[in-house]
């Protein structure tokens, strides 16, 4: 290697100074300025190039000349008062040099200011909030989650939501303001960074967060790995807090759930999104209006699930506890740390037991004087025997396997499922209670749908092609399918129970023209679930029971099975009627309002128990039952 030249050494040194940032550049400029005005001052002093003197004045010394040079370098107008052409020439050199130096200084400062503004714009400053809700990651679910948390925080004097995600900070803030225009008392802070990166993670201050929500990215081939790595960055962080985190995360593939549990340990609760939506779809396809009940329980705008201690009810039965509230609906107990939904009516409350109730707010959970049961209005009808059914599934996504498995647990032996989808024939398992037939075809084609005897099916499920199409294209395909189904059903004079999966809630509003019985908005339901768990992790056990085919679930059953039609009763009588069947009543659905969005599609969860109600044909009770 040849010996570097002086020019190369100088350039190398200068590059090193430039790399040190604005401070080094300002310092270098200061040194150059000082050297420059010192050299000129020395020349003026040595060669006696002084200004023309007035009688009695003395020539300035070196330091006076040095100070004058500095003033002229900083202010070009100072040269206007100089006398004597030799001195003016010397000062002109100083002034011209000062112009270049000051211009350079202004440029450096302006550049540094712009860089700082860009840095702040990127959201790199550390969050100083405490007791905040932290959302890690970005997807379409972030908007309903923030909207729900804003509602949940209305009772708090001060609350903060922090979002850390890859993306432009300003763009994310604009999107949030567009989707959630009113944040109420809640402050929303956005930071740009990679949640899996320990350095970026520190910016969001996770160690002092009240709860942490981890979202699966929509643009990733393996979103679960991102969620698991983000969880690992939290739980194995060398700077982590000593207390346990409250983490809520979304996992899409059941095969990754075990790894997620291993990483999150007892600090994380997981929502298995694909399985959850599949289960809700199956339950809803058999019971029109059920998705509305789930939405009512999961969002913060209406009634929610709470846990309450009621020492005065110790020694009372579960049935007595149901009658002890007028503005709250009791749905279960927590005994010895275990959740029991719809326990036996005679179950006795012990010391330390908690009641699980549905209430508008925790402030409305108050004991009241029980009403009088009208036993003469209670129906003695029996539940009709379950018969074989035919179910039509139109469309395809990865949740189909779970849907068929769940459906097999509900239907009677001898039932049949027909799947119509524009994909290669999937590998179907063998089911104990039903057979599966596959028809390949485009669900948006009227000819394909006409070839299927739609009028012969009691239940129809329309699935979104979310694995192969983007959100809007998948919903558009679903919407066209629903329009064809409605026209076919009207022409045949039948009214099948149609349940459709929609991905965007805005498209659900458009699809209401098809008069489908229910819409499963997958992203919204997952968002609601994540929001609820972020506020109260104890709800995870309750949801595990409600959304499973095992144990007690929510059913919508004909009201005439419980009380006599046309008879005015209060809800205390309804509670007694349901209890005699081993069930817990939590509300009802009025058939006349089933298609009215303004009337919540006829759903009344947690009605006032003293208010009289008369049930007619088609009205249903919302109950918790084992089967």
C-alpha positions in Angstrom: 0.0 0.0 0.0 1.4 3.4 -1.0 2.0 6.1 1.5 -1.1 8.5 1.6 -0.5 12.0 0.4 -1.0 15.1 2.4 -4.2 15.8 0.5 -5.6 12.4 1.2 -4.8 12.8 4.9 -6.5 16.2 5.0 -9.5 14.8 3.2 -9.7 11.8 5.6 -9.4 14.1 8.6 -12.2 16.4 7.2 -14.5 13.4 6.6 -14.0 12.3 10.2 -14.9 15.8 11.4 -18.0 15.8 9.2 -19.1 12.5 10.6 -19.2 13.9 14.1 -22.2 16.0 13.4 -23.3 19.6 13.7 -21.4 20.4 16.9 -18.1 19.4 15.3 -18.9 21.5 12.1 -19.7 24.6 14.2 -16.5 24.1 16.2 -14.4 23.7 13.0 -16.0 26.8 11.5 -15.2 28.8 14.7 -11.6 27.7 14.6 -11.3 28.8 10.9 -12.9 32.1 11.7 -10.5 32.7 14.6 -7.5 31.8 12.6 -8.6 34.0 9.7 -9.2 37.2 11.7 -6.1 36.6 13.7 -3.9 36.4 10.6 -5.5 39.6 9.2 -5.0 41.4 12.6 -1.4 40.3 12.7 -0.8 41.6 9.2 -2.5 45.0 10.0 -0.5 45.4 13.2 2.9 44.3 11.7 2.7 46.5 8.6 1.0 49.4 10.4 -2.1 49.4 8.1 -4.1 51.5 10.5 -7.1 53.7 9.8 -6.6 57.5 9.4 -6.4 59.0 12.9 -8.2 62.0 14.2 -6.1 64.4 16.3 -5.4 63.0 19.7 -6.2 59.3 18.7 -3.7 56.5 19.0 -3.3 53.5 16.7 -5.2 50.5 18.0 -3.2 47.6 19.4 -3.4 43.9 18.2 -6.4 42.9 20.3 -8.4 46.0 19.3 -7.8 45.1 15.7 -8.7 41.5 16.4 -12.0 42.5 18.0 -12.7 44.8 15.1 -12.1 42.0 12.6 -14.5 39.8 14.5 -17.2 42.5 14.3 -16.6 43.0 10.6 -16.7 39.3 9.9 -20.1 39.1 11.7 -21.6 42.3 10.3 -20.7 43.5 6.8 -22.1 47.0 7.6 -19.3 47.7 10.1 -16.8 48.4 7.3 -18.8 51.6 6.4 -17.2 53.6 9.2 -13.5 52.7 8.3 -11.1 55.5 7.2 -8.0 55.2 5.0 -7.8 53.1 1.8 -5.1 50.6 3.0 -7.1 49.8 6.1 -10.3 49.7 4.2 -8.8 47.1 1.8 -7.7 44.9 4.7 -11.1 45.1 6.4 -12.8 44.4 3.0 -10.9 41.1 3.0 -12.1 40.4 6.5 -15.7 41.3 5.6 -15.8 39.2 2.4 -14.3 36.2 4.4 -16.9 36.8 7.1 -19.8 36.7 4.6 -18.7 33.2 3.5 -18.1 32.0 7.1 -21.5 33.4 8.4 -23.3 31.9 5.4 -21.7 28.6 6.1 -22.7 28.9 9.8 -26.3 29.7 8.9 -26.4 26.7 6.5 -25.1 24.4 9.1 -27.6 25.6 11.7 -30.5 25.4 9.2 -29.5 21.9 8.2 -29.2 20.8 11.8 -32.6 22.3 12.6 -34.2 20.5 9.6 -32.5 17.2 10.6 -33.9 17.6 14.2 -37.4 18.4 12.8 -37.2 15.3 10.6 -36.1 13.2 13.6 -39.0 14.4 15.7 -41.3 13.8 12.7 -40.2 10.2 12.6 -41.3 9.8 16.2 -38.0 8.7 17.8 -38.3 10.6 21.1 -38.9 8.3 24.1 -42.4 8.1 25.5 -42.6 9.4 29.1 -46.1 8.3 29.8 -46.9 5.7 32.4 -49.9 3.4 32.9 -50.6 3.6 29.2 -52.0 1.0 26.7 -49.3 0.1 24.2 -50.2 -1.2 20.8 -47.3 -2.9 18.9 -47.7 -3.4 15.2 -50.0 -1.9 12.5 -53.0 -3.4 10.8 -56.6 -2.5 10.0 -57.5 -3.7 13.5 -55.6 -0.8 15.1 -58.5 1.6 14.4 -61.4 -0.3 16.1 -59.0 -1.2 19.0 -58.2 2.5 19.6 -61.9 3.4 19.2 -62.9 0.9 21.8 -60.2 1.8 24.2 -61.2 5.5 23.9 -64.7 4.5 25.0 -63.3 2.3 27.8 -61.2 5.2 29.0 -64.1 7.7 29.3 -64.4 7.0 33.0 -60.7 7.7 33.5 -59.5 11.2 34.3 -56.4 10.8 32.2 -55.4 8.0 29.8 -53.0 7.4 27.0 -52.7 5.0 24.1 -49.2 4.6 22.5 -48.8 3.0 19.1 -45.4 1.7 17.9 -45.2 0.4 14.4 -43.1 0.5 11.2 -44.3 3.4 9.0 -44.3 7.1 8.7 -45.3 8.7 12.0 -47.3 11.5 10.4 -49.1 9.2 8.0 -50.1 6.9 10.9 -51.3 9.9 12.9 -53.4 11.1 9.9 -54.9 7.6 9.4 -55.9 7.4 13.1 -57.4 10.9 13.1 -59.4 10.0 10.0 -60.7 6.7 11.5 -61.1 7.9 15.1 -61.8 11.6 14.9 -62.9 12.0 18.5 -60.4 10.6 21.1 -62.2 12.2 24.1 -60.0 12.3 27.2 -57.5 9.8 25.7 -54.2 11.0 24.4 -52.9 9.1 21.4 -49.2 9.0 20.8 -47.6 7.4 17.7 -43.9 6.3 17.4 -42.2 4.9 14.4 -40.0 1.8 14.9 -39.8 -1.9 14.7 -41.5 -3.6 17.7 -39.1 -6.5 17.5 -36.0 -4.2 17.9 -35.0 -3.7 21.5 -33.8 -0.2 20.9 -37.0 0.8 19.1 -39.1 -0.9 21.8 -37.6 1.3 24.5 -39.0 4.3 22.7 -42.5 3.2 23.6 -41.7 2.7 27.3 -43.2 -0.8 27.6 -42.0 -1.3 31.1 -44.5 1.1 32.5 -47.4 0.2 30.3 -50.7 -1.0 31.9 -51.3 -3.4 29.1 -49.7 -4.3 25.7 -51.6 -5.4 22.6 -49.5 -7.1 19.8 -51.0 -7.1 16.3 -50.1 -9.4 13.5 -49.0 -7.5 10.4 -51.1 -7.8 7.3 -48.3 -7.6 4.8 -46.2 -10.4 6.2 -46.0 -14.0 4.8 -45.6 -15.3 8.4 -47.3 -12.8 10.7 -47.3 -15.2 13.7 -43.5 -15.2 13.7 -43.5 -11.4 14.0 -45.9 -11.5 16.9 -43.8 -14.2 18.7 -40.6 -12.3 18.2 -42.1 -9.1 19.5 -43.3 -11.0 22.6 -39.8 -12.4 23.0 -38.4 -8.9 22.8 -40.7 -8.0 25.7 -40.4 -11.0 28.0 -36.6 -11.5 27.5 -35.6 -7.9 27.5 -32.6 -7.3 29.7 -34.2 -4.0 30.8 -37.6 -5.5 31.5 -39.5 -4.7 34.7 -39.7 -7.2 37.6 -43.5 -7.3 37.6 -45.3 -9.4 35.0 -46.5 -7.8 31.8 -50.1 -7.8 30.7 -49.8 -8.9 27.1 -52.6 -9.6 24.7 -51.7 -11.0 21.2 -53.2 -12.3 18.0 -52.2 -15.7 16.6 -53.6 -16.8 13.3 -52.2 -20.4 12.8 -53.1 -22.9 15.6 -49.8 -24.6 14.9 -48.0 -21.6 16.3 -50.0 -21.3 19.5 -47.8 -23.6 21.5 -44.7 -21.6 20.6 -46.5 -18.3 21.5 -47.5 -19.7 24.9 -43.9 -20.8 25.5 -42.6 -17.3 24.8 -45.4 -15.4 26.6 -45.6 -17.8 29.5 -48.2 -16.6 32.1 -47.7 -13.0 31.0 -49.6 -13.2 27.7 -53.1 -14.1 26.6 -53.6 -15.2 23.0 -56.5 -14.8 20.7 -56.5 -17.5 18.0 -58.2 -15.4 15.4 -58.9 -18.1 12.7 -60.5 -20.5 15.2 -62.5 -17.8 16.9 -64.0 -16.5 13.7 -64.7 -20.1 12.6 -66.5 -20.9 15.8 -68.6 -17.8 15.8 -69.5 -18.4 12.2 -70.7 -21.9 12.9 -72.7 -20.8 16.0 -74.2 -17.9 14.1 -75.2 -19.8 11.0 -77.5 -21.9 13.2 -78.8 -19.0 15.2 -79.7 -15.7 13.5 -78.7 -12.7 15.5 -76.0 -14.4 17.5 -73.1 -12.2 16.1 -75.0 -9.1 17.3 -75.1 -10.6 20.8 -71.4 -11.2 20.7 -70.7 -7.7 19.4 -72.9 -6.2 22.2 -70.9 -8.1 24.9 -67.5 -7.4 23.3 -67.7 -3.7 22.6 -67.4 -1.0 25.2 -70.3 1.1 23.9 -73.1 -1.1 25.4 -73.2 -3.7 28.1 -70.0 -5.5 29.1 -68.9 -8.3 31.3 -67.7 -7.5 34.8 -66.6 -9.3 37.9 -68.1 -8.2 41.2 -67.8 -9.1 44.9 -71.2 -9.2 46.8 -70.5 -10.3 50.4 -74.2 -9.9 51.3 -75.1 -12.8 48.9 -72.7 -15.3 50.5 -74.8 -18.4 51.3 -77.4 -17.6 48.6 -78.0 -19.7 45.5 -77.0 -18.9 42.0 -80.7 -18.5 41.1 -81.2 -16.1 44.0 -78.2 -14.1 42.8 -79.8 -13.7 39.3 -82.9 -12.2 40.9 -80.9 -9.9 43.2 -80.1 -7.4 40.4 -82.4 -5.3 38.3 -79.9 -3.5 36.1 -77.4 -6.4 35.7 -77.5 -9.9 34.4 -75.7 -12.6 36.3 -74.1 -15.2 34.0 -71.7 -17.2 36.2 -69.4 -17.5 39.2 -65.7 -17.5 40.0 -65.1 -20.1 42.7 -61.6 -21.1 43.8 -60.1 -19.1 40.9 -62.1 -21.1 38.3 -64.8 -19.6 36.0 -68.2 -21.3 35.9 -70.6 -20.1 33.3 -74.3 -21.0 33.9 -73.7 -23.2 37.0 -76.5 -25.2 38.5 -79.3 -23.0 40.0 -78.7 -24.4 43.4 -75.0 -23.6 43.5 -74.2 -21.7 46.7 -72.0 -18.7 46.8 -69.1 -19.0 49.3 -66.7 -16.6 50.9 -64.4 -14.9 48.3 -66.6 -16.0 45.4 -67.2 -13.5 42.6 -70.2 -13.0 40.4 -69.8 -12.6 36.7 -72.3 -10.1 35.4 -73.4 -8.2 32.3 -73.8 -4.5 33.1 -73.8 -1.2 31.4 -71.1 0.0 33.8 -69.5 -1.1 37.0 -71.3 1.7 38.8 -74.7 0.2 37.8 -74.0 -3.2 39.6 -76.3 -2.7 42.6 -78.5 -5.1 44.5 -82.2 -4.6 44.2 -85.4 -6.1 45.6 -86.3 -9.2 43.6 -89.5 -9.2 41.6 -92.5 -11.6 41.8 -92.4 -14.6 39.4 -95.6 -15.3 37.5 -95.4 -19.1 37.4 -98.7 -19.4 35.5 -97.0 -17.7 32.4 -94.2 -20.2 32.2 -94.4 -22.5 29.2 -94.2 -26.2 29.5 -93.3 -26.9 25.9 -90.4 -29.2 25.2 -87.4 -28.5 23.0 -88.0 -30.2 19.6 -85.7 -33.1 18.7 -82.7 -32.2 16.6 -83.1 -33.4 13.1 -80.5 -33.9 10.2 -79.8 -30.6 8.5 -78.3 -29.4 5.2 -75.8 -26.6 5.2 -74.4 -24.8 2.2 -70.9 -23.2 2.4 -70.0 -20.8 -0.4 -66.4 -19.6 -0.7 -63.1 -20.8 0.8 -60.4 -19.8 3.3 -58.2 -21.5 5.7 -60.9 -21.5 8.4 -63.1 -23.9 6.5 -61.5 -27.0 8.2 -62.3 -25.6 11.7 -65.8 -24.6 10.6 -66.6 -28.1 9.5 -65.1 -29.6 12.6 -67.2 -27.3 14.8 -70.3 -27.8 12.8 -70.0 -31.6 13.3 -70.4 -31.0 17.0 -73.7 -29.3 16.6 -75.6 -31.1 13.9 -77.6 -34.4 14.2 -76.3 -37.6 12.7 -77.1 -37.8 9.0 -76.6 -34.1 8.2 -75.0 -32.9 5.0 -72.7 -30.0 4.1 -72.2 -28.8 0.5 -69.1 -26.7 -0.2 -69.1 -24.5 -3.4 -65.7 -22.8 -4.0 -63.5 -21.8 -6.9 -60.4 -23.8 -5.6 -59.0 -27.2 -5.9 -60.9 -29.7 -3.9 -59.6 -29.5 -0.3 -58.8 -32.6 1.8 -61.8 -33.1 4.0 -61.7 -35.2 7.1 -64.2 -37.9 8.0 -67.0 -36.6 10.3 -69.2 -38.6 12.6 -72.4 -36.6 12.2 -72.3 -35.4 8.6 -71.0 -35.9 5.1 -69.3 -33.3 2.9 -69.8 -32.7 -0.8 -67.6 -30.4 -2.8 -68.6 -28.5 -6.0 -66.0 -26.4 -7.8 -67.3 -23.2 -9.3 -67.2 -19.4 -9.1 -69.6 -18.2 -6.4 -70.2 -14.9 -8.2 -71.6 -16.8 -11.2 -75.4 -17.0 -11.2 -75.3 -20.2 -13.3 -73.1 -21.9 -10.7 -75.5 -20.9 -7.9 -78.6 -21.9 -9.9 -77.1 -25.4 -10.2 -77.1 -25.7 -6.4 -80.6 -26.3 -4.9 -80.4 -23.2 -2.5 -84.0 -23.7 -1.3 -83.1 -27.1 0.1 -80.6 -25.7 2.7 -81.6 -24.6 6.1 -78.3 -22.7 6.7 -75.9 -20.9 4.3 -72.4 -19.7 5.1 -70.6 -17.3 2.7 -66.9 -17.3 3.4 -64.5 -14.5 2.3 -61.6 -15.5 0.0 -59.2 -13.7 2.4 -56.3 -16.1 1.8 -56.0 -15.2 -1.9 -57.6 -11.8 -2.3 -57.1 -8.4 -0.6 -59.8 -7.2 1.7 -61.8 -5.1 -0.7 -61.8 -7.6 -3.5 -62.7 -10.4 -1.2 -65.6 -8.4 0.2 -66.7 -7.4 -3.3 -66.9 -11.1 -4.3 -68.9 -11.8 -1.1 -71.3 -9.0 -1.8 -72.1 -10.2 -5.3 -72.6 -13.7 -4.0 -75.1 -12.4 -1.4 -77.0 -10.4 -4.0 -77.4 -13.6 -6.1 -78.5 -15.6 -3.1 -81.2 -13.1 -2.1 -82.6 -13.0 -5.6 -82.6 -16.8 -5.8 -84.3 -17.2 -2.4 -87.0 -14.6 -3.2 -87.7 -16.3 -6.5 -88.1 -19.6 -4.7 -90.2 -18.1 -1.9 -87.8 -19.4 0.8 -86.0 -17.6 3.6 -82.8 -19.5 4.4 -80.6 -18.5 7.3 -77.6 -16.7 5.6 -74.5 -15.8 7.5 -71.7 -14.0 5.7 -68.1 -13.3 6.6 -67.1 -9.7 5.8 -63.6 -8.2 6.3 -64.3 -4.5 6.3 -67.1 -3.2 8.6 -67.9 -0.4 6.0 -68.7 -3.1 3.5 -71.0 -4.8 6.0 -73.1 -1.7 5.9 -73.3 -1.9 2.1 -74.2 -5.6 2.2 -77.2 -5.0 4.5 -79.2 -4.5 1.3 -79.0 -8.3 0.7 -80.9 -8.9 4.0 -78.5 -11.6 5.1 -79.3 -12.7 8.7 -75.9 -12.1 10.1 -72.5 -10.6 9.1 -69.3 -11.8 10.8 -66.9 -8.9 10.5 -63.8 -10.9 11.4 -61.4 -7.9 11.9 -63.9 -6.1 14.1 -64.6 -9.1 16.3 -60.9 -9.8 16.8 -60.3 -6.2 17.6 -63.1 -6.1 20.2 -61.8 -9.3 21.8 -58.2 -7.8 22.0 -59.6 -4.6 23.5 -61.6 -6.4 26.2 -58.7 -8.6 27.2 -56.3 -5.6 27.3 -58.6 -4.0 29.9 -59.3 -7.2 31.9 -57.3 -10.4 31.4 -59.7 -12.4 33.6 -62.2 -12.3 30.8 -60.0 -14.7 28.8 -61.5 -17.7 30.7 -65.0 -16.4 30.2 -64.5 -16.1 26.5 -62.9 -19.5 26.3 -66.1 -21.0 27.5 -68.5 -18.8 25.6 -66.8 -19.4 22.2 -66.2 -23.1 22.6 -68.5 -26.0 21.6 -67.9 -27.4 25.0 -69.6 -26.1 28.2 -72.2 -23.4 28.2 -72.7 -21.2 25.2 -75.0 -18.5 24.0 -78.2 -19.7 22.3 -81.2 -17.9 20.7 -84.2 -20.1 21.3 -87.9 -19.6 20.6 -89.5 -17.6 23.4 -92.6 -19.9 23.4 -90.4 -22.6 24.9 -90.1 -20.5 28.1 -93.1 -18.3 28.5 -96.6 -18.3 26.9 -97.0 -16.2 23.7 -99.0 -13.0 24.0 -98.7 -12.9 27.8 -97.1 -9.8 29.4 -94.3 -10.9 31.7 -91.3 -9.3 33.4 -87.8 -10.7 33.1 -87.8 -12.2 36.6 -90.3 -14.7 35.3 -88.1 -15.3 32.2 -85.2 -16.0 34.6 -87.2 -18.6 36.4 -88.4 -20.2 33.2 -84.8 -20.6 31.9 -83.6 -21.8 35.3 -86.1 -24.7 35.2 -84.4 -25.8 32.0 -80.9 -25.5 33.5 -80.2 -22.3 31.6 -79.5 -18.6 32.3 -81.5 -16.0 30.5 -79.6 -12.8 29.6 -81.8 -11.1 27.0 -84.1 -11.5 24.0 -84.5 -10.7 20.3 -87.6 -9.1 18.8 -88.2 -10.5 15.3 -90.0 -7.4 14.1 -86.7 -5.4 14.5 -84.4 -8.1 13.1 -83.4 -6.0 10.1 -83.4 -2.6 11.8 -79.8 -1.5 12.5 -81.1 1.5 14.6 -82.9 -1.0 16.9 -79.7 -3.2 17.2 -81.4 -5.8 15.0 -83.9 -6.5 17.7 -81.3 -7.6 20.3 -81.9 -6.7 23.9 -79.1 -7.8 26.2 -79.4 -7.3 30.0 -83.0 -5.8 29.8 -84.4 -4.2 33.0 -86.0 -7.1 34.8 -89.0 -5.2 36.1 -90.0 -3.9 32.6 -93.0 -5.9 31.2 -92.5 -7.6 27.8 -94.8 -9.6 25.5 -93.3 -12.2 23.2 -94.8 -13.0 19.8 -94.2 -15.5 17.0 -90.5 -15.6 16.0 -89.2 -13.8 19.1 -86.4 -15.5 20.8 -84.7 -15.6 24.2 -81.0 -15.2 24.6 -79.8 -17.9 27.0 -76.7 -19.6 28.3 -77.0 -23.4 28.0 -74.9 -26.5 27.8 -76.5 -27.6 24.5 
